[in-house]
Amino acid sequence: MICRRTLTSFCLILLTLCLLISCQAEKQKGTTLDQLAPANADEAEIYAIVGKLQDRISASEWDKWLELYTDDAVLTSGKKEINKQQMRDLIEGISYKINDMAVLDKNISGEKASVSVSFNGNGKKQYETYLLTKKSGQWLIYQEKNP
């Protein structure tokens, strides 16, 4: 009887520890912008763009935010794809504060790159993937995707 109670207690403690560890692992998913260590100049520039995205959106600097995109960029508004001018018209007067942005995945191959991020904004967790291209030596976003 004592052995059964001990085993039950041990299982409950183990289950509680596993639950706490999994919650902590979810919290630390990705690498926050201040923890990123670029391996080369292209990576550094791409991470700088991600940082500028966060700063410019949080400051509602919409024209400066859209400067990070190519002229023919495709952005998303919900499930709909729109161009830069349509996005600019849509966000007029909106205030949005991004907290806790983290890079989940990145892939840089020649003149193309993709960066997937997660962030908390206005109390809601969001995921975005930015596709970038290098034109005239400068990285710019040509497509923004929401999952």
Sequence and secondary structure as in RCSB ss.txt:
>XXXX:A:sequence
MICRRTLTSFCLILLTLCLLISCQAEKQKGTTLDQLAPANADEAEIYAIVGKLQDRISASEWDKWLELYTDDAVL
TSGKKEINKQQMRDLIEGISYKINDMAVLDKNISGEKASVSVSFNGNGKKQYETYLLTKKSGQWLIYQEKNP
>XXXX:A:secstr
 HHHHHHHHHHHHHHHHHHHHHHHHHHT SEEGGG   SSHHHHHHHHHHHHHHHHHHTT HHHHHTTEEEEEEE
EETTEEE HHHHHHHHTT    EEEEEEEEEEEETTEEEEEEEEEETTEEEEEEEEEEEETTEEEEEEEE  
